[in-house]
């Protein structure tokens, strides 16, 4: 079950509540008992790290963990070619 953050717009009280996704949002503030409680937006509470499904599912050939590799490592990048002409009006 996700944890939702709430803020009372009447008294400024903040709280976090463990609720089902299907539960109705809370409206009554437990501190001042006003109907001014609003659900807050927050960042996701998980991060994919370490070895796991994504390390092996998205590999190319014998390489592992291509998501963690630095792009262009060991390869020299060539500068873009230019035509050498410039048109100024």
ChimeraX attribute file (.defattr): number of C-alpha atoms within 10 A of each C-alpha:
attribute: neighborCount
match mode: 1-to-1
recipient: residues
	/A:1	8
	/A:2	11
	/A:3	13
	/A:4	18
	/A:5	15
	/A:6	22
	/A:7	18
	/A:8	22
	/A:9	14
	/A:10	13
	/A:11	14
	/A:12	14
	/A:13	14
	/A:14	17
	/A:15	16
	/A:16	12
	/A:17	13
	/A:18	10
	/A:19	14
	/A:20	12
	/A:21	11
	/A:22	6
	/A:23	7
	/A:24	8
	/A:25	14
	/A:26	16
	/A:27	16
	/A:28	14
	/A:29	22
	/A:30	14
	/A:31	12
	/A:32	13
	/A:33	13
	/A:34	14
	/A:35	14
	/A:36	17
	/A:37	23
	/A:38	17
	/A:39	17
	/A:40	12
	/A:41	9
	/A:42	9
	/A:43	5
	/A:44	7
	/A:45	7
	/A:46	6
	/A:47	6
	/A:48	8
	/A:49	9
	/A:50	10
	/A:51	10
	/A:52	10
	/A:53	9
	/A:54	15
	/A:55	16
	/A:56	13
	/A:57	10
	/A:58	13
	/A:59	13
	/A:60	10
	/A:61	6
	/A:62	5
	/A:63	11
	/A:64	16
	/A:65	16
	/A:66	14
	/A:67	11
	/A:68	10
	/A:69	10
	/A:70	8
	/A:71	9
	/A:72	8
	/A:73	8
	/A:74	7
	/A:75	7
	/A:76	7
	/A:77	8
	/A:78	6
	/A:79	6
	/A:80	6
	/A:81	6
	/A:82	7
	/A:83	6
	/A:84	5
	/A:85	6
	/A:86	7
	/A:87	4
	/A:88	4
	/A:89	3
